[in-house]
Amino acid sequence: MAKRRRIRWDRITVAAAVLLVLIFLLGSCMRGCGEEKDNSSLTDPKSPGSAAAGSSGAASSGASSEPGAAVSAGADSASASSVLTPESSAAAALPSDYQYVTMLADAVHKGKLVLVNSSNPSTLTKEDLDLEQVYYSQDRPDYEVSYSGHTTLNKTALSEFNRLMRAYITETDNTEIMFNYGYLETGKEKSNPESATALDIQLHLKLAAGGYSYISNTKPYSWLFDHMADYGFILRYPDGKTDLTGERGTFTAIRYVGLPHAKYIAENDLCLEEYLTMLRDTYVFGKNMLTYTTDADTYKIYYVPADSGGDTMVPVPNEGMWEISGNNIDGFIVTTYGG
């Protein structure tokens, strides 16, 4: 008769306990490794998963659509693809009140501060420009438009020009200033080098006494040139700057660059080439910032060089408003305010 073997419940209990411990340790290891893998993308600012899915807002300066909310961009920063918070290791070198925004490689050619001249042609297409027909804009005051059917301009620039012209007409009771040309494709007849930006306006006169003429800095038209910086406009080709701009001095071409840039350029008798060179040479993030104060706000402006390898991590403040514009050459201009 076979001998009946006794079940050793003590051994089974010990084996089960060991097995449970092993299962627990294996699960902990898998969770830890997964978290390490997820966090590893934050160590490289270029990693596709390196940022929260934040992006520039939209409100008035539009990197294609212009400033918005507390994080902003306009025809300038619509190409900001994501925000990297200061808590991540990639942003550890930043001051605690700053974060990174990823600007796509082609964003260096977009924004209200792009420089377009014979050395730096525009690469923008119509789809980049947020165009509006001048004649049919709802806020247009009583000024003449030379080619009403197809004259267009960037929406933000046009809105500010309409504000400027409304103030001009109110102050002078003069309606002779004409909107002659706005957006024109590069190389098209009558175009300025900057016509392709849709930020450049060519002015003319339709005289009350009859006929047409070039605009000049004489009364009553001088009011416009004396006050246009308050609305974000500069004289694009001032006298005495031909060696820098490549164009002879003229009062027919004004250019939208926004505040506070237009005010600083006008007050310091600069052309756009000089202003952007000054920012690049003197006001680089981490070294120096240009501070400009108006009755309404204090602005801080600085330059960030573009990464030649692709997208660029641009530092912006955590608080307040900011805008980013490419310079169409080698970097980005950041304008902060309201912080």
Secondary structure, DSSP 4 states (H G I P E B T S, - for coil): -PPPPPP-HHHHHHHHHHHHHHHHHHHHHHHHHHHHHHHHGGG-TTSTTSSBS-----SSSBBTT---SSS--BBTGGGEEEEE-TTSGGGTTS-TTEEEEEEPGGGGG-STT---BTTB-----GGGS-EEESTT-TT--S-EETTTTT-EEEHHHHHHHHHHHHHHHHHH----EEEEE----TT-TT--GGGGGT-EEEEEEE-TTSSEE---S-TTTHHHHHHGGGGTEEESS-TT-HHHHSS---SSEEEE--TTHHHHHHHTT--HHHHHHHHHHH-BTTT--EEEE-SS-EEEEEEEEPPTTS-EEEEEESSSEEEEEE-SSSEEEEEEE--
